[in-house]
């Protein structure tokens, strides 16, 4: 029993170490990516390509959002902001 506990503690430490390494590598990669994006912004800004500048800034600042999917009833009719209809569609 004691050997099993020791080996699991050892496995936990090893797992935590690997997770730490992965997180550290991910942070470093993100920093490199952001640095490249900033270099591109500076380059486009000097070339007066404001559309590209704003596009890159938008890509950096944009938060992830899940896709919105339409809910249809059994007849294939689109349900829009009708709570009662939505409940019927989900429950019925």
Secondary structure, DSSP 8 states (H G I E B T S, - for coil): -HHHHHHHHHHHHHHHHHHHHHHHHHHHHHHHHHHHHHHHHHHHHHTT-HHHHHHHHHHHH---------EE-TTS-EE-S-HHHHHHHHH-
